Every structure is written in C-alpha cells, then in structure tokens.
Amino acid sequence: MRSGNGSEHTKQNELQALFLSHLSAERGCSPLTVKSYSEDLAAFITYLEERGDLQRFPQSLDRLDIRGFLADQTAKGTGKRSL
C-alpha cells in the first residue's frame, strides 16, 4: 500500500538527508557507514510503505514497528550481524 502523497515523500526524503548529513558531518562516520545506514533506512521506509504506515514515520513509530522490520529482514535472509 502506497500513500501516494508526494509531500509525505518529500518530508521523508528531507528527514533522511538530515540524518545522513548528521552521521557524516557531526558524527564523522565514513562514507561506507553512511551508505549502509542509507540503504537500511531505505529498506525500513519501503517496509513502512508496504504496510501503509509511512505516515507514522518517524514521530509515531514504536518498538513493535522496529521489531517487525527486523523480523521481515530476517525472513528475507538478512544476517543478524547486518541488522
């Protein structure tokens, strides 16, 4: 289920960019680390979109959302060390 709301996607993109910029500029993470975080965040956003929960990102998410995502990734074959 996709929300179809362009402004919602713009907001998500802005939040992603701010977070990744924070990792790089303020936390001093390497480009490969930032790339990994970017890929993980994109997978999480896709997971939320598929569930119809993207509008809740990030303000209204809880631990069950995170646990559901981790379970989904595990079911898709992602190793525990990658999560």
Rosetta blueprint (number, residue, H / E / L):
1 M L
2 R L
3 S L
4 G L
5 N L
6 G H
7 S H
8 E H
9 H H
10 T H
11 K H
12 Q H
13 N H
14 E H
15 L H
16 Q H
17 A H
18 L H
19 F H
20 L H
21 S H
22 H H
23 L H
24 S H
25 A H
26 E H
27 R L
28 G L
29 C L
30 S L
31 P H
32 L H
33 T H
34 V H
35 K H
36 S H
37 Y H
38 S H
39 E H
40 D H
41 L H
42 A H
43 A H
44 F H
45 I H
46 T H
47 Y H
48 L H
49 E H
50 E H
51 R H
52 G L
53 D L
54 L H
55 Q H
56 R H
57 F L
58 P L
59 Q L
60 S L
61 L L
62 D L
63 R H
64 L H
65 D H
66 I H
67 R H
68 G H
69 F H
70 L H
71 A H
72 D H
73 Q H
74 T H
75 A H
76 K L
77 G L
78 T L
79 G L
80 K H
81 R H
82 S H
83 L L
